[in-house]
Amino acid sequence: MARNRYDIDEVMEDHFDLGQLKRLGHYVLPFKKDMALAAFLMLSASALTMLIPRFFMTVMNDIIPQGDVKGLLRISFYTLLIILYSVFSLKAKIKITNRVGQSVIHQLRTDIFCHLQELPFSYYDDRPHGKIQVRVVNYVNNLSDLLSNGLLNTITDLCSLIFIIFFMLSINVKLTLMCMCGLPVLALFASLIKKKQHRAWQIQSNKQSNLNAYARHEVA
């Protein structure tokens, strides 16, 4: 009898290993310049976007009461430049991450395919071919998205959060601290649902694997 049939959920035998994540990071190293460029574009766009609320504050407090039309046009021009730069940065970031992601997928699938050729026949006897296909396609897609897009988004989001806190503190320290009172509650809530979210993802992945294996088993 097959060790993993198409109607039986697989068991996650290994836990998260940081060493394995570092090994996967080697697939991104050849594109470190592209990733650095994408990170710079997003961080610079995020930092410049923080100036727009300051512009609005200046317009409301100083320019409009003084009737400074030239100042209003100047602020509007600066705001337009920032928006255009943000659009350009986002477009470039999407192109870069898509190119890196597809390259990572290609290399990962090539290595996995070569590894599958070296496995004994007992490996294929014990597993439905649909589940093997899921590992090569779906899991590789998730890993590629994590390595190329997920890490970059995490870094840029964290830096954007730092920029936001810095600009808020520069405007009003007391009001900023009041706004940050909810962060501990948010962090506690995120930690509580983290394990449940991970478990739900495992169940969804197992069912998708079973569905794929079942469909291919019936077709075969």
Sequence and secondary structure as in RCSB ss.txt:
>XXXX:A:sequence
MARNRYDIDEVMEDHFDLGQLKRLGHYVLPFKKDMALAAFLMLSASALTMLIPRFFMTVMNDIIPQGDVKGLLRI
SFYTLLIILYSVFSLKAKIKITNRVGQSVIHQLRTDIFCHLQELPFSYYDDRPHGKIQVRVVNYVNNLSDLLSNG
LLNTITDLCSLIFIIFFMLSINVKLTLMCMCGLPVLALFASLIKKKQHRAWQIQSNKQSNLNAYARHEVA
>XXXX:A:secstr
  SS TTS     S   HHHHHHHHTTTGGGHHHHHHHHHHHHHHHHHHTHHHHHHHHIIIIIHHHT HHHHHHH
HHHHHHHHHHHHHHHHHHHHHHHHHHHHHHHHHHHHHHHHHHTS HHHHHSS HHHHHHIIIIIHHHHHIIIIII
HHHHHHHHHHHHHHHHHHHHH HHHHHHHGGGHHHHHHHHHHHHHHHHHHHHHHHHHHHHHHHHHHHHH 
